[in-house]
Amino acid sequence: MDIQQMEFNRNEDHLKLLVSTMKQRLAVIEQGGGKKALEKVRQRGKLTPRERIAKLIDTNSTFTELGAFTAYDMYAEHGGCPAGGTVAGLGYVSGRLCMIVANDMTVKAGAWFPLTGKKNLRMQEIAMENRLPVIYLVDSAGVYLPMQDEIFPDKEHFGRIFRNNAKMSAMGITQIAAVMGSCVAGGAYLPIMSDEVLMVEGNGSIFLAGPYLVKAAIGEDIDAETLGGAVTHTEISGIADYKFKSDEECIERIRHIVSRIGKPASAGFDRIAPVAPEKSNDEIYGLIPADSSKSYDVREVIQRIVDGSVFEEYKEDYGKTILCGYARIEGWAVGIVANQRKMVKTKKGEMQMGGVIYNDSADKAARFIMNCNQKKIPLVFLQDVTGFMVGSRSEHAGIIKDGAKLVNAVSNSVVPKITVIIGNSYGAGNYAMCGKAYDPRFIFAWPNAKIAVMGGEQAAKTLLQIQVASLKARGEEISQEAEEKLLKEITDRYNSQTTPYYAAARLWVDEIIDPRKTRETIARCLEAADFAPVEEAFRTGVIQV
């Protein structure tokens, strides 16, 4: 076995292990609040949120889950909040791609934690950007009161959900709410602000205040079903449109309603019959070095994602640390902007470090993004970037100006942008390559991704220097052994904050995905994006040239 094959095998084993770890963690998340909570749900004749979604989507279709790692490893003092207490994502219902949002009643009775609110807002944002019908499967006890100050009043908090309900309605986006469990207090507005409301008898309930609060507030004794059950709201208040005996009956009616929604508009993005990549998708694991500082040719990754493994490069011999070019993914025409991680040589014979954005690379990428906007071609960003080139030579050449040009083009792009972090995502490179702050329609990470202001080793040494200098300023000495211990503590703490799980928990990325599913994930996102016509013209404003 040659050295190259041995390296490939090491890389493959490393990434396979990371994927295996990801799947194990997902399996735990999918248990929601645990076996006891799941058993309690079934005793009440209810389906779990994942079972509801499985019955809702079309047979033999797939559910593209988003935000599964929301709140991962967070809220431990409150018992945790798997998937942010909500199961959500994209699925086909009666042949129509929909955004599906299901409360997980096994997690604190479906109560809303701060990140539950942020996740639901993100799902609504995706629905609005892509003009997707929204199906809410409601089963929630409302705001998690011990953390009410972090979920109640701000712009990205609970109340914004209902504002978005109203905005989506005005945009003509269909919203269907199926109340299959509790729907309490402020949360009661969500179904009522939807187009149609369905309720399940015996389990579904809608009221601003439950029986206990009603008793405390006005002294009235009343049970939940009489106060706000399915019969009450379909026969007396008129709030709900339909009532059903079971979750299954309710779900079948949702499918029937969706089947009658009018044909959606189209952005008109170009698509032809898809062609499988010529290079095997299974080889993708072996291409990315286990050591994230090592180089590789990102063309090899691209060729395992795109149709026929055909990638038509733009300005191939210029700005070589960013590759730009045209391709197709499942038939969809796309423009790809990818960081090149191998060392490259310029025409002047100079070597440029892979993963670093140089002046010429920034200039090329900005121009390419403009071209894609001119042609209405969606953009796919493949991030593995350590930042912009520093030093006097780059500064004198105007690296800030060229970087600003690229950031300007990314910021003002009107075609859909889909970002996949396949390696490092550091500093301003994260911004320039369409990180979360730059409104990608969707953003994903591979299990090996690292997201931070700079690499762990650099950051730790910088922080160590600051702490040591502070100690010395106070007249304190630090031994070499103590300094090494402090460096390790800082490095470990910093590295724990750069993982894709840390990012996904806080919704900096929409999901962590298996690298082998990159092609199908991007294709599903392009399908969603094609429902929203591009209505704005591309303008960049002031750019220093």
Solvent accessible surface area in square Angstrom, and as a share of the most:
residue,aa,sasa,rsa
1,M,164,0.73
2,D,91,0.47
3,I,143,0.73
4,Q,147,0.65
5,Q,79,0.35
6,M,84,0.37
7,E,46,0.21
8,F,51,0.21
9,N,43,0.22
10,R,124,0.45
11,N,8,0.04
12,E,38,0.17
13,D,91,0.47
14,H,67,0.30
15,L,3,0.02
16,K,95,0.40
17,L,120,0.60
18,L,48,0.24
19,V,6,0.03
20,S,44,0.28
21,T,41,0.24
22,M,7,0.03
23,K,98,0.42
24,Q,115,0.51
25,R,82,0.30
26,L,36,0.18
27,A,54,0.42
28,V,108,0.62
29,I,11,0.06
30,E,78,0.35
31,Q,80,0.35
32,G,11,0.11
33,G,41,0.39
34,G,24,0.23
35,K,151,0.64
36,K,177,0.75
37,A,26,0.20
38,L,23,0.12
39,E,96,0.43
40,K,136,0.58
41,V,11,0.06
42,R,122,0.44
43,Q,150,0.67
44,R,137,0.50
45,G,57,0.54
46,K,12,0.05
47,L,23,0.12
48,T,8,0.05
49,P,4,0.03
50,R,59,0.22
51,E,54,0.24
52,R,0,0.00
53,I,5,0.03
54,A,67,0.52
55,K,102,0.43
56,L,0,0.00
57,I,22,0.11
58,D,27,0.14
59,T,120,0.70
60,N,155,0.80
61,S,35,0.23
62,T,87,0.50
63,F,50,0.21
64,T,27,0.16
65,E,33,0.15
66,L,1,0.00
67,G,2,0.02
68,A,1,0.01
69,F,1,0.00
70,T,0,0.00
71,A,2,0.02
72,Y,58,0.22
73,D,131,0.68
74,M,45,0.20
75,Y,23,0.09
76,A,85,0.66
77,E,139,0.62
78,H,41,0.18
79,G,66,0.64
80,G,16,0.16
81,C,4,0.03
82,P,38,0.24
83,A,5,0.04
84,G,0,0.00
85,G,0,0.00
86,T,0,0.00
87,V,2,0.01
88,A,0,0.00
89,G,0,0.00
90,L,0,0.00
91,G,0,0.00
92,Y,53,0.20
93,V,0,0.00
94,S,36,0.23
95,G,57,0.55
96,R,33,0.12
97,L,0,0.00
98,C,0,0.00
99,M,0,0.00
100,I,0,0.00
101,V,6,0.03
102,A,0,0.00
103,N,10,0.05
104,D,9,0.05
105,M,18,0.08
106,T,11,0.06
107,V,5,0.03
108,K,87,0.37
109,A,57,0.44
110,G,1,0.01
111,A,7,0.05
112,W,14,0.05
113,F,0,0.00
114,P,22,0.14
115,L,15,0.07
116,T,1,0.00
117,G,0,0.00
118,K,67,0.28
119,K,0,0.00
120,N,7,0.03
121,L,19,0.10
122,R,14,0.05
123,M,0,0.00
124,Q,2,0.01
125,E,61,0.28
126,I,0,0.00
127,A,0,0.00
128,M,32,0.14
129,E,47,0.21
130,N,0,0.00
131,R,77,0.28
132,L,0,0.00
133,P,6,0.04
134,V,1,0.00
135,I,0,0.00
136,Y,7,0.03
137,L,1,0.00
138,V,10,0.05
139,D,5,0.03
140,S,7,0.05
141,A,45,0.35
142,G,4,0.04
143,V,35,0.20
144,Y,29,0.11
145,L,134,0.67
146,P,91,0.57
147,M,16,0.07
148,Q,84,0.37
149,D,96,0.50
150,E,82,0.37
151,I,0,0.00
152,F,126,0.52
153,P,93,0.58
154,D,90,0.47
155,K,132,0.56
156,E,111,0.50
157,H,37,0.16
158,F,12,0.05
159,G,39,0.37
160,R,66,0.24
161,I,1,0.01
162,F,27,0.11
163,R,100,0.37
164,N,7,0.04
165,N,0,0.00
166,A,48,0.37
167,K,96,0.41
168,M,0,0.00
169,S,55,0.36
170,A,93,0.72
171,M,78,0.35
172,G,65,0.62
173,I,8,0.04
174,T,29,0.17
175,Q,0,0.00
176,I,1,0.01
177,A,0,0.00
178,A,0,0.00
179,V,0,0.00
180,M,0,0.00
181,G,2,0.02
182,S,43,0.28
183,C,3,0.02
184,V,33,0.19
185,A,43,0.33
186,G,27,0.26
187,G,13,0.12
188,A,6,0.05
189,Y,106,0.40
190,L,13,0.06
191,P,0,0.00
192,I,73,0.37
193,M,69,0.31
194,S,12,0.08
195,D,73,0.38
196,E,46,0.20
197,V,5,0.03
198,L,0,0.00
199,M,0,0.00
200,V,2,0.01
201,E,40,0.18
202,G,53,0.51
203,N,25,0.13
204,G,0,0.00
205,S,11,0.07
206,I,4,0.02
207,F,24,0.10
208,L,110,0.55
209,A,26,0.20
210,G,15,0.15
211,P,33,0.21
212,Y,200,0.76
213,L,104,0.52
214,V,15,0.09
215,K,99,0.42
216,A,85,0.66
217,A,73,0.57
218,I,128,0.65
219,G,45,0.44
220,E,75,0.34
221,D,112,0.58
222,I,45,0.23
223,D,79,0.41
224,A,42,0.33
225,E,67,0.30
226,T,80,0.46
227,L,41,0.20
228,G,0,0.00
229,G,0,0.00
230,A,0,0.00
231,V,59,0.34
232,T,18,0.10
233,H,12,0.05
234,T,37,0.21
235,E,113,0.50
236,I,140,0.71
237,S,57,0.37
238,G,54,0.52
239,I,63,0.32
240,A,7,0.06
241,D,72,0.37
242,Y,68,0.26
243,K,76,0.32
244,F,20,0.08
245,K,146,0.62
246,S,33,0.22
247,D,1,0.01
248,E,80,0.36
249,E,83,0.37
250,C,0,0.00
251,I,4,0.02
252,E,107,0.48
253,R,83,0.30
254,I,0,0.00
255,R,55,0.20
256,H,87,0.39
257,I,20,0.10
258,V,3,0.02
259,S,62,0.40
260,R,186,0.68
261,I,43,0.22
262,G,54,0.52
263,K,194,0.82
264,P,41,0.26
265,A,63,0.49
266,S,69,0.44
267,A,17,0.13
268,G,60,0.58
269,F,10,0.04
270,D,74,0.38
271,R,106,0.39
272,I,94,0.48
273,A,78,0.61
274,P,69,0.43
275,V,88,0.50
276,A,73,0.57
277,P,27,0.17
278,E,151,0.68
279,K,70,0.30
280,S,50,0.32
281,N,48,0.25
282,D,87,0.45
283,E,66,0.30
284,I,0,0.00
285,Y,4,0.02
286,G,3,0.03
287,L,28,0.14
288,I,10,0.05
289,P,13,0.08
290,A,46,0.36
291,D,68,0.35
292,S,39,0.25
293,S,85,0.55
294,K,96,0.41
295,S,60,0.39
296,Y,22,0.08
297,D,37,0.19
298,V,0,0.00
299,R,56,0.20
300,E,55,0.25
301,V,0,0.00
302,I,0,0.00
303,Q,40,0.18
304,R,18,0.06
305,I,3,0.02
306,V,0,0.00
307,D,13,0.07
308,G,13,0.12
309,S,16,0.10
310,V,84,0.49
311,F,30,0.12
312,E,107,0.48
313,E,43,0.19
314,Y,36,0.14
315,K,90,0.38
316,E,94,0.42
317,D,89,0.46
318,Y,94,0.36
319,G,2,0.02
320,K,53,0.23
321,T,0,0.00
322,I,0,0.00
323,L,2,0.01
324,C,0,0.00
325,G,0,0.00
326,Y,51,0.19
327,A,11,0.09
328,R,66,0.24
329,I,0,0.00
330,E,47,0.21
331,G,0,0.00
332,W,15,0.05
333,A,16,0.12
334,V,1,0.01
335,G,0,0.00
336,I,2,0.01
337,V,0,0.00
338,A,0,0.00
339,N,0,0.00
340,Q,1,0.00
341,R,13,0.05
342,K,72,0.31
343,M,97,0.43
344,V,12,0.07
345,K,120,0.51
346,T,29,0.17
347,K,166,0.70
348,K,173,0.73
349,G,43,0.42
350,E,62,0.28
351,M,101,0.45
352,Q,18,0.08
353,M,91,0.41
354,G,11,0.11
355,G,0,0.00
356,V,15,0.08
357,I,0,0.00
358,Y,27,0.10
359,N,28,0.15
360,D,31,0.16
361,S,0,0.00
362,A,0,0.00
363,D,43,0.22
364,K,1,0.00
365,A,0,0.00
366,A,0,0.00
367,R,137,0.50
368,F,0,0.00
369,I,0,0.00
370,M,54,0.24
371,N,33,0.17
372,C,0,0.00
373,N,9,0.04
374,Q,155,0.69
375,K,110,0.47
376,K,101,0.43
377,I,24,0.12
378,P,1,0.00
379,L,0,0.00
380,V,1,0.01
381,F,0,0.00
382,L,3,0.01
383,Q,0,0.00
384,D,3,0.02
385,V,0,0.00
386,T,55,0.32
387,G,9,0.09
388,F,41,0.17
389,M,49,0.22
390,V,111,0.64
391,G,39,0.37
392,S,76,0.49
393,R,175,0.64
394,S,10,0.07
395,E,83,0.37
396,H,156,0.70
397,A,60,0.47
398,G,18,0.18
399,I,7,0.04
400,I,130,0.66
401,K,70,0.30
402,D,15,0.08
403,G,7,0.07
404,A,57,0.44
405,K,24,0.10
406,L,0,0.00
407,V,39,0.23
408,N,31,0.16
409,A,0,0.00
410,V,0,0.00
411,S,56,0.36
412,N,56,0.29
413,S,14,0.09
414,V,31,0.18
415,V,3,0.02
416,P,2,0.01
417,K,10,0.04
418,I,0,0.00
419,T,0,0.00
420,V,0,0.00
421,I,1,0.01
422,I,1,0.00
423,G,4,0.04
424,N,5,0.03
425,S,0,0.00
426,Y,18,0.07
427,G,17,0.16
428,A,48,0.37
429,G,0,0.00
430,N,22,0.11
431,Y,103,0.39
432,A,0,0.00
433,M,0,0.00
434,C,0,0.00
435,G,0,0.00
436,K,59,0.25
437,A,77,0.60
438,Y,45,0.17
439,D,95,0.49
440,P,2,0.01
441,R,31,0.11
442,F,0,0.00
443,I,2,0.01
444,F,1,0.01
445,A,0,0.00
446,W,0,0.00
447,P,7,0.04
448,N,25,0.13
449,A,1,0.01
450,K,78,0.33
451,I,20,0.10
452,A,22,0.17
453,V,105,0.60
454,M,68,0.30
455,G,9,0.09
456,G,11,0.11
457,E,118,0.53
458,Q,114,0.51
459,A,5,0.04
460,A,1,0.00
461,K,96,0.41
462,T,60,0.35
463,L,66,0.33
464,L,15,0.08
465,Q,123,0.55
466,I,107,0.54
467,Q,67,0.30
468,V,16,0.09
469,A,60,0.46
470,S,48,0.31
471,L,38,0.19
472,K,113,0.48
473,A,91,0.71
474,R,151,0.55
475,G,66,0.63
476,E,77,0.35
477,E,153,0.69
478,I,35,0.18
479,S,66,0.43
480,Q,120,0.53
481,E,140,0.63
482,A,42,0.33
483,E,49,0.22
484,E,98,0.44
485,K,133,0.57
486,L,37,0.18
487,L,49,0.24
488,K,132,0.56
489,E,82,0.37
490,I,2,0.01
491,T,33,0.19
492,D,73,0.38
493,R,125,0.45
494,Y,29,0.11
495,N,64,0.33
496,S,63,0.41
497,Q,78,0.35
498,T,9,0.05
499,T,48,0.28
500,P,7,0.04
501,Y,24,0.09
502,Y,59,0.23
503,A,1,0.01
504,A,2,0.02
505,A,0,0.00
506,R,53,0.19
507,L,2,0.01
508,W,97,0.34
509,V,1,0.01
510,D,1,0.00
511,E,14,0.06
512,I,5,0.02
513,I,15,0.08
514,D,6,0.03
515,P,0,0.00
516,R,89,0.32
517,K,104,0.44
518,T,1,0.00
519,R,26,0.09
520,E,97,0.44
521,T,13,0.08
522,I,1,0.00
523,A,4,0.03
524,R,31,0.11
525,C,1,0.00
526,L,1,0.00
527,E,36,0.16
528,A,0,0.00
529,A,0,0.00
530,D,20,0.11
531,F,38,0.16
532,A,2,0.02
533,P,47,0.29
534,V,21,0.12
535,E,135,0.60
536,E,128,0.57
537,A,79,0.61
538,F,48,0.20
539,R,193,0.71
540,T,29,0.17
541,G,65,0.63
542,V,142,0.82
543,I,38,0.19
544,Q,131,0.58
545,V,146,0.84
